[in-house]
Amino acid sequence: MGPTGRPTSTVRSYRSHRSCRSYSDAYDTAFAWRTSRGFFDRLWGRHVPPGGEPVEEINSAEAEARLAAQPTTQLLDVREPEELDEDGFIPGSVHIPMPEIESRWSELDPARPIIVYCAAGMRSYNVGCYLAGRGFTAVASLRGGLRAWHGEIARRSDGRRT
């Protein structure tokens, strides 16, 4: 038993919570993730500046309009690989799963606008905050994630990201 009285067995796979050491940690992490945008701010040492949010939340129509008006806009998918197989992806997006963002964020161009998305919008907002803390200035999160997307969705036919 752990300090919270819950079992301390290792969680092998809890979707994006793979680093959790116990059921208690996985539950607490999942609860904080769903209920507090500040969770990843605390994890990565990022604090929302006084007077405003570092990431703008936009809906599907606004995202499509930005992509059409600014073709250099980067589209970042932060979902797990299994989610791509299940739900597809927005064509032209770059896939960097959220757990890998700390080691791979340099693959993105901080000078170009970026729209981040996930399945429902929470992970994308948190990754957006992380990127804003790394010098990205035009960061937006797709409110509602892929579930709210009204545009085209591509599928992988060979199991690989195109």
Residue pairs with C-beta under 8 A, 6 or more apart in sequence:
1 7
1 8
2 8
2 22
2 24
4 24
6 22
6 23
6 24
6 27
7 22
7 23
7 24
8 21
8 22
8 23
8 24
9 22
9 23
10 21
10 22
11 17
11 18
11 20
11 21
11 22
11 23
11 25
11 26
14 20
14 26
14 30
15 80
16 33
16 80
16 97
16 98
16 99
16 123
17 26
17 29
17 30
17 33
18 99
19 99
20 26
20 29
29 39
32 39
33 39
33 40
33 122
33 123
33 126
34 122
37 122
37 125
37 126
37 129
38 48
39 126
40 46
40 126
40 127
40 129
40 130
41 47
41 48
41 126
41 129
44 102
44 129
44 130
44 133
45 133
46 54
46 129
46 130
46 132
46 133
48 54
48 129
54 128
54 129
54 132
54 133
54 139
55 116
55 125
55 128
55 129
55 132
55 139
55 140
55 141
56 139
56 140
56 141
57 121
57 125
57 140
57 141
57 142
57 143
58 66
58 115
58 140
58 141
58 142
58 143
59 142
59 143
59 144
59 148
60 142
60 144
60 148
60 149
60 150
60 151
61 150
62 140
63 115
63 117
63 140
63 142
63 149
63 151
64 150
64 151
66 73
66 113
66 115
66 140
67 73
67 75
67 92
67 115
70 113
72 112
72 113
73 112
73 113
73 114
73 115
74 94
74 108
74 109
74 112
74 113
74 114
74 115
75 90
75 92
75 93
75 94
75 114
75 115
75 117
76 93
76 94
76 96
76 108
76 114
76 115
76 116
76 117
76 124
76 127
77 84
77 89
77 90
77 93
77 94
77 95
77 96
77 117
77 118
78 96
78 97
78 98
78 101
78 116
78 117
78 118
78 123
78 124
78 127
79 87
79 95
79 97
79 98
79 118
79 119
79 123
79 146
80 97
80 98
81 95
81 97
83 119
84 95
84 156
84 161
85 156
85 159
87 119
87 146
87 153
88 146
88 153
88 154
88 155
88 156
89 95
89 146
89 153
89 154
89 156
89 161
90 117
90 146
90 149
90 151
90 152
90 153
90 154
91 152
91 154
93 117
94 107
94 108
95 161
96 104
96 105
96 107
96 108
98 118
98 123
98 126
98 127
101 127
101 130
101 131
102 130
105 130
105 131
105 134
108 114
108 131
108 136
110 131
110 134
110 135
110 136
110 137
112 138
113 138
113 139
113 140
114 128
114 131
114 136
114 138
114 139
114 140
115 140
115 141
115 142
116 124
116 125
116 127
116 128
116 131
116 139
116 140
116 141
116 142
117 124
117 141
117 142
117 145
117 146
117 149
118 124
118 127
118 145
118 146
119 145
119 146
119 147
120 144
120 145
120 147
121 141
121 142
121 143
121 144
121 145
121 148
123 145
124 141
124 142
124 145
125 141
128 139
128 140
128 141
131 139
132 139
142 148
142 149
146 153
154 162
156 162
